Amino acid sequence: RVQRSCTDVAWLGCFVACITALSVLSFAVRMPGQAESLPTLVAVHDSLAHTCGVEQMRHQPFAFICKDDGGNLNFTDILCLSSCPTNNSGQMCWSNTTQSFAEVAGYATKPAIPHILAWCRPVDNFLYVLVLEYA
């Protein structure tokens, strides 16, 4: 008769340690007011170098890419918004024509991956491909 025993005790301990660490991290991220002290998974910045959804931009977590005066996406003009625009309503973006902020044509969007990637994803597939090519 052969004596049998478990050979994976060390790996089980490592697995339990990893699960515990992930649980603690998940709990810490969910605590109100603590998200600012942890690095964001994918930091999204607006044109003024504010991190969307953090500190003074806490209530504006979504990054929206403005259109320029010609109606093209302007990847250097990004706004932090409280929610993604769901219709073609105008947004206050930088106008090269007037050299100031002005209302420019918007476009319908939806959140890319909520709570992870806070970009306002264009609903229009042509614009979405342009965003993917830029990223």
C-alpha positions, 0 to 999 in steps of 0.5 A, spaced: 500 500 500 502 506 497 502 512 502 499 518 499 499 525 501 497 532 498 503 535 494 500 542 493 500 545 499 505 551 498 501 553 491 494 553 495 497 558 500 500 562 494 493 562 491 489 564 498 494 569 499 493 572 492 485 572 493 486 575 499 490 581 496 485 582 491 480 582 496 483 587 500 485 592 494 477 591 491 475 593 498 479 599 498 477 602 491 470 601 493 471 605 500 468 612 499 474 618 498 479 613 497 480 612 490 484 618 489 489 615 493 490 609 489 493 609 482 487 609 476 487 603 472 487 607 466 488 615 467 484 619 463 486 626 462 483 632 459 486 638 455 488 642 462 491 635 465 486 634 470 485 627 471 478 625 470 474 622 476 479 624 481 480 630 486 477 636 483 474 632 477 471 627 482 464 628 479 466 628 472 469 621 470 468 621 463 473 623 457 469 626 451 473 628 445 471 634 442 470 636 435 474 642 431 470 647 427 470 643 421 467 637 424 473 632 425 475 629 432 480 634 435 484 629 439 488 635 443 481 638 446 478 633 451 473 634 456 472 631 463 464 630 463 459 628 468 456 623 463 457 621 456 452 625 451 447 621 448 445 625 443 448 630 438 447 636 443 453 641 443 459 641 447 463 647 450 470 646 446 476 650 444 474 653 437 480 655 433 476 660 429 474 664 435 481 662 439 476 661 445 471 656 448 465 656 444 459 651 443 461 646 438 457 640 435 457 634 439 456 627 437 452 621 441 456 617 445 456 611 451 461 609 456 467 605 453 467 600 459 464 603 465 468 604 472 475 601 468 476 605 461 472 612 462 472 614 455 465 616 452 465 612 446 462 614 439 456 611 437 457 612 430 462 606 428 466 611 423 468 616 429 469 610 433 474 607 428 478 614 429 478 613 436 481 606 436 486 608 431 488 614 435 489 610 442 
